[in-house]
Amino acid sequence: MSTKTTAPAAMGLPERMRWALEHAGMDQASLARHLGITKGAVGQWVSGDTESIRPVHLFRAARTLRVEAEWLGTGDGPRTRTERALPDVDVEVCRLVAALPENARTALLALCVALMRRE
């Protein structure tokens, strides 16, 4: 049984952006700061004043918000890496790692690399 899900096709950019911001626990201003753009630019994505995001901002926003760029830009495919992952253990590991703060994820990655090198 697969745990993969996709968002409804009818979900537009504003709804995807609102979902992604909530998923990441961020507001428009903090996303704008992370991307080095104005809050107004992010506001246009959320309000629907624009129908697309420039690719450079799309990929950086998706990475910052921890969602899949294809889903954020088009609505196609899984919303998150967790939804894309294999079921069972992989999903649980992805869910737990995604919940960690960025510095803890970085430390965990370093630990995993060190453990792999010991093998």
A tleap script that builds the chain and sets N, CA, C and O, in Angstrom:
source leaprc.protein.ff14SB
mol = sequence {
  NMET SER THR LYS THR THR ALA PRO ALA ALA
  MET GLY LEU PRO GLU ARG MET ARG TRP ALA
  LEU GLU HIE ALA GLY MET ASP GLN ALA SER
  LEU ALA ARG HIE LEU GLY ILE THR LYS GLY
  ALA VAL GLY GLN TRP VAL SER GLY ASP THR
  GLU SER ILE ARG PRO VAL HIE LEU PHE ARG
  ALA ALA ARG THR LEU ARG VAL GLU ALA GLU
  TRP LEU GLY THR GLY ASP GLY PRO ARG THR
  ARG THR GLU ARG ALA LEU PRO ASP VAL ASP
  VAL GLU VAL CYS ARG LEU VAL ALA ALA LEU
  PRO GLU ASN ALA ARG THR ALA LEU LEU ALA
  LEU CYS VAL ALA LEU MET ARG ARG CGLU
}
set mol.1.N position { 0.844 -1.181 0.000 }
set mol.1.CA position { 0.000 0.000 0.000 }
set mol.1.C position { 0.886 1.239 0.000 }
set mol.1.O position { 1.751 1.384 0.863 }
set mol.2.N position { 0.680 2.112 -0.939 }
set mol.2.CA position { 1.506 3.310 -1.072 }
set mol.2.C position { 0.939 4.459 -0.257 }
set mol.2.O position { -0.275 4.589 -0.100 }
set mol.3.N position { 1.840 5.293 0.260 }
set mol.3.CA position { 1.405 6.474 1.006 }
set mol.3.C position { 1.558 7.732 0.180 }
set mol.3.O position { 1.378 8.834 0.698 }
set mol.4.N position { 1.888 7.591 -1.097 }
set mol.4.CA position { 2.064 8.761 -1.947 }
set mol.4.C position { 0.730 9.442 -2.177 }
set mol.4.O position { -0.290 8.784 -2.383 }
set mol.5.N position { 0.747 10.752 -2.140 }
set mol.5.CA position { -0.450 11.520 -2.439 }
set mol.5.C position { -0.062 12.697 -3.294 }
set mol.5.O position { 1.088 13.135 -3.297 }
set mol.6.N position { -1.019 13.194 -4.005 }
set mol.6.CA position { -0.790 14.415 -4.770 }
set mol.6.C position { -1.914 15.377 -4.462 }
set mol.6.O position { -3.013 14.977 -4.079 }
set mol.7.N position { -1.624 16.629 -4.631 }
set mol.7.CA position { -2.627 17.660 -4.377 }
set mol.7.C position { -3.627 17.680 -5.523 }
set mol.7.O position { -3.296 17.265 -6.633 }
set mol.8.N position { -4.830 18.149 -5.280 }
set mol.8.CA position { -5.817 18.256 -6.350 }
set mol.8.C position { -5.292 19.128 -7.484 }
set mol.8.O position { -4.646 20.148 -7.243 }
set mol.9.N position { -5.570 18.725 -8.716 }
set mol.9.CA position { -5.080 19.463 -9.882 }
set mol.9.C position { -5.607 20.896 -9.918 }
set mol.9.O position { -4.958 21.784 -10.472 }
set mol.10.N position { -6.771 21.119 -9.335 }
set mol.10.CA position { -7.390 22.436 -9.383 }
set mol.10.C position { -6.713 23.446 -8.454 }
set mol.10.O position { -7.039 24.632 -8.498 }
set mol.11.N position { -5.794 23.004 -7.631 }
set mol.11.CA position { -5.129 23.898 -6.692 }
set mol.11.C position { -4.221 24.844 -7.469 }
set mol.11.O position { -3.276 24.404 -8.124 }
set mol.12.N position { -4.505 26.139 -7.398 }
set mol.12.CA position { -3.709 27.127 -8.113 }
set mol.12.C position { -2.475 27.544 -7.326 }
set mol.12.O position { -2.283 27.134 -6.181 }
set mol.13.N position { -1.642 28.364 -7.956 }
set mol.13.CA position { -0.422 28.838 -7.310 }
set mol.13.C position { -0.696 29.483 -5.950 }
set mol.13.O position { 0.030 29.192 -5.000 }
set mol.14.N position { -1.705 30.342 -5.811 }
set mol.14.CA position { -1.929 30.941 -4.486 }
set mol.14.C position { -2.201 29.902 -3.395 }
set mol.14.O position { -1.682 30.012 -2.284 }
set mol.15.N position { -3.013 28.899 -3.718 }
set mol.15.CA position { -3.320 27.863 -2.719 }
set mol.15.C position { -2.095 27.014 -2.423 }
set mol.15.O position { -1.868 26.635 -1.274 }
set mol.16.N position { -1.296 26.708 -3.457 }
set mol.16.CA position { -0.065 25.927 -3.231 }
set mol.16.C position { 0.914 26.712 -2.362 }
set mol.16.O position { 1.542 26.151 -1.464 }
set mol.17.N position { 1.043 28.007 -2.630 }
set mol.17.CA position { 1.956 28.836 -1.832 }
set mol.17.C position { 1.489 28.906 -0.386 }
set mol.17.O position { 2.300 28.783 0.531 }
set mol.18.N position { 0.196 29.102 -0.171 }
set mol.18.CA position { -0.311 29.159 1.211 }
set mol.18.C position { -0.076 27.835 1.921 }
set mol.18.O position { 0.329 27.816 3.084 }
set mol.19.N position { -0.327 26.721 1.226 }
set mol.19.CA position { -0.100 25.412 1.825 }
set mol.19.C position { 1.373 25.241 2.171 }
set mol.19.O position { 1.711 24.791 3.266 }
set mol.20.N position { 2.257 25.603 1.228 }
set mol.20.CA position { 3.698 25.433 1.436 }
set mol.20.C position { 4.203 26.308 2.590 }
set mol.20.O position { 5.012 25.856 3.400 }
set mol.21.N position { 3.736 27.537 2.663 }
set mol.21.CA position { 4.135 28.416 3.769 }
set mol.21.C position { 3.698 27.822 5.106 }
set mol.21.O position { 4.473 27.794 6.062 }
set mol.22.N position { 2.466 27.353 5.168 }
set mol.22.CA position { 1.973 26.748 6.414 }
set mol.22.C position { 2.759 25.484 6.735 }
set mol.22.O position { 3.133 25.262 7.886 }
set mol.23.N position { 3.012 24.655 5.727 }
set mol.23.CA position { 3.774 23.413 5.900 }
set mol.23.C position { 5.148 23.698 6.500 }
set mol.23.O position { 5.626 22.959 7.362 }
set mol.24.N position { 5.776 24.775 6.035 }
set mol.24.CA position { 7.122 25.127 6.502 }
set mol.24.C position { 7.101 25.978 7.768 }
set mol.24.O position { 8.153 26.247 8.348 }
set mol.25.N position { 5.913 26.407 8.206 }
set mol.25.CA position { 5.831 27.265 9.386 }
set mol.25.C position { 6.434 28.638 9.144 }
set mol.25.O position { 7.023 29.232 10.046 }
set mol.26.N position { 6.287 29.138 7.929 }
set mol.26.CA position { 6.872 30.434 7.571 }
set mol.26.C position { 5.769 31.405 7.191 }
set mol.26.O position { 4.646 31.009 6.878 }
set mol.27.N position { 6.115 32.688 7.224 }
set mol.27.CA position { 5.210 33.702 6.698 }
set mol.27.C position { 5.844 34.297 5.432 }
set mol.27.O position { 6.984 33.985 5.089 }
set mol.28.N position { 5.094 35.142 4.760 }
set mol.28.CA position { 5.568 35.714 3.503 }
set mol.28.C position { 6.856 36.508 3.682 }
set mol.28.O position { 7.759 36.432 2.849 }
set mol.29.N position { 6.938 37.263 4.762 }
set mol.29.CA position { 8.120 38.100 4.989 }
set mol.29.C position { 9.370 37.254 5.194 }
set mol.29.O position { 10.432 37.589 4.669 }
set mol.30.N position { 9.259 36.160 5.951 }
set mol.30.CA position { 10.448 35.334 6.190 }
set mol.30.C position { 10.871 34.617 4.909 }
set mol.30.O position { 12.067 34.461 4.661 }
set mol.31.N position { 9.914 34.178 4.092 }
set mol.31.CA position { 10.284 33.563 2.811 }
set mol.31.C position { 10.984 34.592 1.929 }
set mol.31.O position { 11.998 34.288 1.302 }
set mol.32.N position { 10.447 35.801 1.879 }
set mol.32.CA position { 11.078 36.850 1.076 }
set mol.32.C position { 12.510 37.102 1.534 }
set mol.32.O position { 13.407 37.248 0.704 }
set mol.33.N position { 12.733 37.157 2.854 }
set mol.33.CA position { 14.100 37.360 3.369 }
set mol.33.C position { 15.014 36.218 2.933 }
set mol.33.O position { 16.138 36.462 2.495 }
set mol.34.N position { 14.542 34.967 3.049 }
set mol.34.CA position { 15.351 33.813 2.648 }
set mol.34.C position { 15.718 33.860 1.168 }
set mol.34.O position { 16.808 33.441 0.778 }
set mol.35.N position { 14.805 34.370 0.351 }
set mol.35.CA position { 15.031 34.396 -1.091 }
set mol.35.C position { 15.723 35.664 -1.562 }
set mol.35.O position { 16.178 35.733 -2.703 }
set mol.36.N position { 15.807 36.668 -0.697 }
set mol.36.CA position { 16.418 37.933 -1.080 }
set mol.36.C position { 15.551 38.733 -2.045 }
set mol.36.O position { 16.063 39.440 -2.914 }
set mol.37.N position { 14.242 38.617 -1.885 }
set mol.37.CA position { 13.305 39.361 -2.731 }
set mol.37.C position { 12.352 40.140 -1.823 }
set mol.37.O position { 12.412 40.015 -0.600 }
set mol.38.N position { 11.488 40.931 -2.418 }
set mol.38.CA position { 10.568 41.733 -1.622 }
set mol.38.C position { 9.397 40.895 -1.120 }
set mol.38.O position { 9.026 39.889 -1.724 }
set mol.39.N position { 8.831 41.330 -0.013 }
set mol.39.CA position { 7.628 40.680 0.498 }
set mol.39.C position { 6.501 40.825 -0.513 }
set mol.39.O position { 5.648 39.946 -0.628 }
set mol.40.N position { 6.498 41.939 -1.248 }
set mol.40.CA position { 5.481 42.163 -2.273 }
set mol.40.C position { 5.512 41.110 -3.367 }
set mol.40.O position { 4.463 40.716 -3.877 }
set mol.41.N position { 6.708 40.647 -3.736 }
set mol.41.CA position { 6.822 39.601 -4.767 }
set mol.41.C position { 6.178 38.311 -4.269 }
set mol.41.O position { 5.424 37.664 -4.996 }
set mol.42.N position { 6.481 37.939 -3.019 }
set mol.42.CA position { 5.865 36.744 -2.435 }
set mol.42.C position { 4.362 36.959 -2.317 }
set mol.42.O position { 3.576 36.046 -2.573 }
set mol.43.N position { 3.966 38.162 -1.932 }
set mol.43.CA position { 2.551 38.481 -1.816 }
set mol.43.C position { 1.809 38.292 -3.135 }
set mol.43.O position { 0.648 37.881 -3.136 }
set mol.44.N position { 2.458 38.585 -4.248 }
set mol.44.CA position { 1.834 38.381 -5.552 }
set mol.44.C position { 1.600 36.904 -5.830 }
set mol.44.O position { 0.593 36.536 -6.435 }
set mol.45.N position { 2.524 36.059 -5.393 }
set mol.45.CA position { 2.345 34.614 -5.572 }
set mol.45.C position { 1.152 34.127 -4.753 }
set mol.45.O position { 0.356 33.311 -5.218 }
set mol.46.N position { 1.041 34.642 -3.526 }
set mol.46.CA position { -0.010 34.200 -2.610 }
set mol.46.C position { -1.369 34.773 -2.995 }
set mol.46.O position { -2.393 34.113 -2.817 }
set mol.47.N position { -1.388 35.984 -3.516 }
set mol.47.CA position { -2.665 36.632 -3.848 }
set mol.47.C position { -3.200 36.216 -5.213 }
set mol.47.O position { -4.390 36.369 -5.486 }
set mol.48.N position { -2.335 35.695 -6.064 }
set mol.48.CA position { -2.758 35.342 -7.413 }
set mol.48.C position { -2.547 36.461 -8.410 }
set mol.48.O position { -2.985 36.354 -9.556 }
set mol.49.N position { -1.879 37.547 -7.998 }
set mol.49.CA position { -1.606 38.652 -8.919 }
set mol.49.C position { -0.647 38.231 -10.029 }
set mol.49.O position { -0.546 38.908 -11.052 }
set mol.50.N position { 0.056 37.118 -9.832 }
set mol.50.CA position { 0.898 36.540 -10.870 }
set mol.50.C position { 0.582 35.059 -10.937 }
set mol.50.O position { 0.214 34.445 -9.936 }
set mol.51.N position { 0.729 34.490 -12.129 }
set mol.51.CA position { 0.389 33.082 -12.315 }
set mol.51.C position { 1.603 32.177 -12.336 }
set mol.51.O position { 1.465 30.959 -12.450 }
set mol.52.N position { 2.795 32.755 -12.229 }
set mol.52.CA position { 3.995 31.925 -12.266 }
set mol.52.C position { 5.096 32.561 -11.419 }
set mol.52.O position { 5.030 33.727 -11.031 }
set mol.53.N position { 6.095 31.750 -11.158 }
set mol.53.CA position { 7.267 32.183 -10.395 }
set mol.53.C position { 8.482 31.985 -11.294 }
set mol.53.O position { 8.619 30.937 -11.925 }
set mol.54.N position { 9.358 32.971 -11.358 }
set mol.54.CA position { 10.591 32.803 -12.137 }
set mol.54.C position { 11.325 31.567 -11.643 }
set mol.54.O position { 11.383 31.331 -10.437 }
set mol.55.N position { 11.892 30.766 -12.555 }
set mol.55.CA position { 12.543 29.510 -12.148 }
set mol.55.C position { 13.560 29.670 -11.029 }
set mol.55.O position { 13.602 28.838 -10.122 }
set mol.56.N position { 14.374 30.706 -11.066 }
set mol.56.CA position { 15.382 30.878 -10.016 }
set mol.56.C position { 14.721 31.004 -8.646 }
set mol.56.O position { 15.233 30.475 -7.660 }
set mol.57.N position { 13.598 31.694 -8.582 }
set mol.57.CA position { 12.885 31.842 -7.311 }
set mol.57.C position { 12.083 30.595 -6.971 }
set mol.57.O position { 11.955 30.233 -5.802 }
set mol.58.N position { 11.544 29.938 -7.993 }
set mol.58.CA position { 10.760 28.725 -7.762 }
set mol.58.C position { 11.590 27.657 -7.062 }
set mol.58.O position { 11.156 27.099 -6.055 }
set mol.59.N position { 12.762 27.370 -7.575 }
set mol.59.CA position { 13.580 26.305 -6.998 }
set mol.59.C position { 14.087 26.663 -5.606 }
set mol.59.O position { 14.143 25.810 -4.720 }
set mol.60.N position { 14.455 27.923 -5.418 }
set mol.60.CA position { 14.913 28.342 -4.086 }
set mol.60.C position { 13.755 28.345 -3.094 }
set mol.60.O position { 13.936 27.960 -1.939 }
set mol.61.N position { 12.565 28.775 -3.527 }
set mol.61.CA position { 11.392 28.771 -2.645 }
set mol.61.C position { 11.017 27.345 -2.279 }
set mol.61.O position { 10.727 27.061 -1.117 }
set mol.62.N position { 11.019 26.443 -3.256 }
set mol.62.CA position { 10.673 25.047 -2.980 }
set mol.62.C position { 11.645 24.443 -1.973 }
set mol.62.O position { 11.225 23.753 -1.045 }
set mol.63.N position { 12.924 24.694 -2.146 }
set mol.63.CA position { 13.926 24.168 -1.207 }
set mol.63.C position { 13.711 24.762 0.185 }
set mol.63.O position { 13.760 24.038 1.180 }
set mol.64.N position { 13.475 26.061 0.262 }
set mol.64.CA position { 13.260 26.725 1.544 }
set mol.64.C position { 12.000 26.222 2.235 }
set mol.64.O position { 11.985 26.032 3.451 }
set mol.65.N position { 10.942 26.008 1.457 }
set mol.65.CA position { 9.658 25.582 2.013 }
set mol.65.C position { 9.554 24.060 2.162 }
set mol.65.O position { 8.557 23.545 2.669 }
set mol.66.N position { 10.589 23.352 1.718 }
set mol.66.CA position { 10.638 21.884 1.792 }
set mol.66.C position { 9.474 21.233 1.058 }
set mol.66.O position { 8.808 20.335 1.574 }
set mol.67.N position { 9.251 21.715 -0.166 }
set mol.67.CA position { 8.253 21.108 -1.051 }
set mol.67.C position { 8.925 20.822 -2.389 }
set mol.67.O position { 10.021 21.308 -2.668 }
set mol.68.N position { 8.254 20.032 -3.202 }
set mol.68.CA position { 8.774 19.708 -4.526 }
set mol.68.C position { 8.553 20.883 -5.471 }
set mol.68.O position { 7.460 21.447 -5.520 }
set mol.69.N position { 9.581 21.251 -6.217 }
set mol.69.CA position { 9.498 22.393 -7.133 }
set mol.69.C position { 8.448 22.179 -8.218 }
set mol.69.O position { 7.723 23.110 -8.568 }
set mol.70.N position { 8.359 20.969 -8.751 }
set mol.70.CA position { 7.357 20.719 -9.791 }
set mol.70.C position { 5.950 20.967 -9.252 }
set mol.70.O position { 5.125 21.589 -9.921 }
set mol.71.N position { 5.680 20.479 -8.045 }
set mol.71.CA position { 4.360 20.689 -7.457 }
set mol.71.C position { 4.103 22.176 -7.199 }
set mol.71.O position { 3.029 22.691 -7.509 }
set mol.72.N position { 5.102 22.860 -6.628 }
set mol.72.CA position { 4.912 24.275 -6.320 }
set mol.72.C position { 4.651 25.077 -7.591 }
set mol.72.O position { 3.790 25.957 -7.604 }
set mol.73.N position { 5.381 24.782 -8.644 }
set mol.73.CA position { 5.244 25.547 -9.877 }
set mol.73.C position { 4.035 25.183 -10.722 }
set mol.73.O position { 3.445 26.048 -11.370 }
set mol.74.N position { 3.658 23.893 -10.719 }
set mol.74.CA position { 2.610 23.447 -11.647 }
set mol.74.C position { 1.418 22.777 -10.974 }
set mol.74.O position { 0.334 22.710 -11.553 }
set mol.75.N position { 1.612 22.284 -9.764 }
set mol.75.CA position { 0.561 21.517 -9.099 }
set mol.75.C position { 0.629 20.037 -9.404 }
set mol.75.O position { -0.177 19.265 -8.884 }
set mol.76.N position { 1.575 19.621 -10.238 }
set mol.76.CA position { 1.719 18.212 -10.600 }
set mol.76.C position { 2.664 17.498 -9.638 }
set mol.76.O position { 3.617 18.089 -9.130 }
set mol.77.N position { 2.384 16.220 -9.398 }
set mol.77.CA position { 3.278 15.382 -8.609 }
set mol.77.C position { 3.068 15.539 -7.117 }
set mol.77.O position { 2.171 16.255 -6.670 }
set mol.78.N position { 3.921 14.850 -6.346 }
set mol.78.CA position { 3.816 14.909 -4.885 }
set mol.78.C position { 4.210 16.280 -4.358 }
set mol.78.O position { 5.062 16.956 -4.934 }
set mol.79.N position { 3.587 16.681 -3.266 }
set mol.79.CA position { 3.881 17.979 -2.661 }
set mol.79.C position { 5.246 18.018 -1.998 }
set mol.79.O position { 5.958 19.016 -2.107 }
set mol.80.N position { 5.619 16.950 -1.315 }
set mol.80.CA position { 6.845 16.957 -0.511 }
set mol.80.C position { 7.707 15.744 -0.812 }
set mol.80.O position { 7.254 14.786 -1.439 }
set mol.81.N position { 8.961 15.793 -0.355 }
set mol.81.CA position { 9.847 14.640 -0.489 }
set mol.81.C position { 9.292 13.433 0.248 }
set mol.81.O position { 9.465 12.295 -0.189 }
set mol.82.N position { 8.628 13.685 1.364 }
set mol.82.CA position { 8.045 12.594 2.131 }
set mol.82.C position { 6.997 11.871 1.298 }
set mol.82.O position { 6.954 10.641 1.298 }
set mol.83.N position { 6.165 12.601 0.601 }
set mol.83.CA position { 5.157 11.980 -0.250 }
set mol.83.C position { 5.772 11.235 -1.422 }
set mol.83.O position { 5.187 10.282 -1.936 }
set mol.84.N position { 6.956 11.670 -1.844 }
set mol.84.CA position { 7.657 11.029 -2.961 }
set mol.84.C position { 8.390 9.772 -2.494 }
set mol.84.O position { 8.650 8.875 -3.296 }
set mol.85.N position { 8.725 9.700 -1.206 }
set mol.85.CA position { 9.542 8.608 -0.668 }
set mol.85.C position { 8.806 7.272 -0.699 }
set mol.85.O position { 7.589 7.205 -0.874 }
set mol.86.N position { 9.576 6.238 -0.527 }
set mol.86.CA position { 8.991 4.911 -0.411 }
set mol.86.C position { 8.194 4.815 0.879 }
set mol.86.O position { 8.492 5.523 1.841 }
set mol.87.N position { 7.176 3.944 0.917 }
set mol.87.CA position { 6.347 3.830 2.122 }
set mol.87.C position { 7.110 3.255 3.310 }
set mol.87.O position { 8.268 2.851 3.205 }
set mol.88.N position { 6.426 3.234 4.422 }
set mol.88.CA position { 6.878 2.631 5.671 }
set mol.88.C position { 8.061 3.386 6.280 }
set mol.88.O position { 7.936 4.558 6.635 }
set mol.89.N position { 9.205 2.715 6.400 }
set mol.89.CA position { 10.343 3.279 7.125 }
set mol.89.C position { 10.844 4.557 6.469 }
set mol.89.O position { 11.123 5.534 7.164 }
set mol.90.N position { 10.964 4.570 5.144 }
set mol.90.CA position { 11.469 5.760 4.456 }
set mol.90.C position { 10.592 6.977 4.726 }
set mol.90.O position { 11.103 8.074 4.950 }
set mol.91.N position { 9.281 6.790 4.706 }
set mol.91.CA position { 8.361 7.899 4.955 }
set mol.91.C position { 8.528 8.405 6.374 }
set mol.91.O position { 8.581 9.614 6.599 }
set mol.92.N position { 8.612 7.496 7.335 }
set mol.92.CA position { 8.758 7.905 8.736 }
set mol.92.C position { 10.078 8.640 8.949 }
set mol.92.O position { 10.112 9.660 9.637 }
set mol.93.N position { 11.157 8.137 8.372 }
set mol.93.CA position { 12.458 8.802 8.499 }
set mol.93.C position { 12.391 10.185 7.871 }
set mol.93.O position { 12.856 11.155 8.468 }
set mol.94.N position { 11.820 10.291 6.676 }
set mol.94.CA position { 11.697 11.599 6.014 }
set mol.94.C position { 10.859 12.559 6.838 }
set mol.94.O position { 11.200 13.737 6.951 }
set mol.95.N position { 9.767 12.072 7.416 }
set mol.95.CA position { 8.901 12.919 8.228 }
set mol.95.C position { 9.655 13.445 9.439 }
set mol.95.O position { 9.568 14.628 9.766 }
set mol.96.N position { 10.390 12.572 10.100 }
set mol.96.CA position { 11.128 12.987 11.296 }
set mol.96.C position { 12.255 13.955 10.955 }
set mol.96.O position { 12.448 14.952 11.651 }
set mol.97.N position { 12.993 13.672 9.901 }
set mol.97.CA position { 14.096 14.545 9.495 }
set mol.97.C position { 13.553 15.901 9.054 }
set mol.97.O position { 14.139 16.932 9.385 }
set mol.98.N position { 12.452 15.920 8.316 }
set mol.98.CA position { 11.868 17.181 7.848 }
set mol.98.C position { 11.429 18.058 9.012 }
set mol.98.O position { 11.405 19.283 8.891 }
set mol.99.N position { 11.083 17.447 10.132 }
set mol.99.CA position { 10.625 18.209 11.296 }
set mol.99.C position { 11.787 18.842 12.063 }
set mol.99.O position { 11.567 19.715 12.903 }
set mol.100.N position { 13.014 18.413 11.785 }
set mol.100.CA position { 14.176 18.960 12.486 }
set mol.100.C position { 14.514 20.360 11.981 }
set mol.100.O position { 14.264 20.676 10.817 }
set mol.101.N position { 15.076 21.194 12.841 }
set mol.101.CA position { 15.571 22.487 12.351 }
set mol.101.C position { 16.744 22.256 11.386 }
set mol.101.O position { 17.390 21.208 11.421 }
set mol.102.N position { 17.005 23.237 10.537 }
set mol.102.CA position { 18.022 23.078 9.502 }
set mol.102.C position { 19.392 22.694 10.070 }
set mol.102.O position { 20.074 21.842 9.499 }
set mol.103.N position { 19.800 23.303 11.175 }
set mol.103.CA position { 21.121 22.981 11.731 }
set mol.103.C position { 21.172 21.536 12.221 }
set mol.103.O position { 22.220 20.895 12.136 }
set mol.104.N position { 20.063 21.015 12.729 }
set mol.104.CA position { 20.025 19.618 13.169 }
set mol.104.C position { 20.054 18.675 11.963 }
set mol.104.O position { 20.685 17.619 12.022 }
set mol.105.N position { 19.371 19.051 10.858 }
set mol.105.CA position { 19.418 18.222 9.643 }
set mol.105.C position { 20.837 18.173 9.106 }
set mol.105.O position { 21.293 17.120 8.658 }
set mol.106.N position { 21.546 19.303 9.145 }
set mol.106.CA position { 22.926 19.352 8.682 }
set mol.106.C position { 23.813 18.457 9.541 }
set mol.106.O position { 24.653 17.722 9.021 }
set mol.107.N position { 23.625 18.522 10.850 }
set mol.107.CA position { 24.409 17.682 11.760 }
set mol.107.C position { 24.102 16.200 11.542 }
set mol.107.O position { 25.006 15.365 11.576 }
set mol.108.N position { 22.835 15.877 11.318 }
set mol.108.CA position { 22.438 14.495 11.066 }
set mol.108.C position { 23.074 13.979 9.781 }
set mol.108.O position { 23.534 12.839 9.728 }
set mol.109.N position { 23.101 14.812 8.750 }
set mol.109.CA position { 23.743 14.427 7.495 }
set mol.109.C position { 25.222 14.137 7.720 }
set mol.109.O position { 25.742 13.139 7.222 }
set mol.110.N position { 25.895 14.997 8.460 }
set mol.110.CA position { 27.322 14.784 8.752 }
set mol.110.C position { 27.533 13.471 9.512 }
set mol.110.O position { 28.482 12.735 9.242 }
set mol.111.N position { 26.645 13.189 10.457 }
set mol.111.CA position { 26.738 11.931 11.204 }
set mol.111.C position { 26.552 10.726 10.285 }
set mol.111.O position { 27.301 9.753 10.369 }
set mol.112.N position { 25.556 10.794 9.412 }
set mol.112.CA position { 25.312 9.694 8.478 }
set mol.112.C position { 26.507 9.462 7.562 }
set mol.112.O position { 26.892 8.319 7.318 }
set mol.113.N position { 27.089 10.533 7.058 }
set mol.113.CA position { 28.280 10.411 6.191 }
set mol.113.C position { 29.410 9.780 6.974 }
set mol.113.O position { 30.086 8.892 6.454 }
set mol.114.N position { 29.643 10.208 8.211 }
set mol.114.CA position { 30.707 9.634 9.036 }
set mol.114.C position { 30.461 8.149 9.292 }
set mol.114.O position { 31.402 7.355 9.255 }
set mol.115.N position { 29.227 7.766 9.549 }
set mol.115.CA position { 28.916 6.360 9.782 }
set mol.115.C position { 29.135 5.525 8.523 }
set mol.115.O position { 29.631 4.401 8.604 }
set mol.116.N position { 28.773 6.062 7.371 }
set mol.116.CA position { 28.978 5.343 6.122 }
set mol.116.C position { 30.471 5.131 5.837 }
set mol.116.O position { 30.867 4.094 5.304 }
set mol.117.N position { 31.279 6.110 6.192 }
set mol.117.CA position { 32.730 6.000 5.955 }
set mol.117.C position { 33.374 4.963 6.859 }
set mol.117.O position { 34.426 4.418 6.526 }
set mol.118.N position { 32.753 4.684 8.001 }
set mol.118.CA position { 33.301 3.686 8.939 }
set mol.118.C position { 33.063 2.277 8.429 }
set mol.118.O position { 33.772 1.353 8.827 }
set mol.119.N position { 32.094 2.093 7.569 }
set mol.119.CA position { 31.732 0.741 7.087 }
set mol.119.C position { 32.782 0.178 6.194 }
set mol.119.O position { 32.641 -0.943 5.704 }
savepdb mol mol.pdb
quit
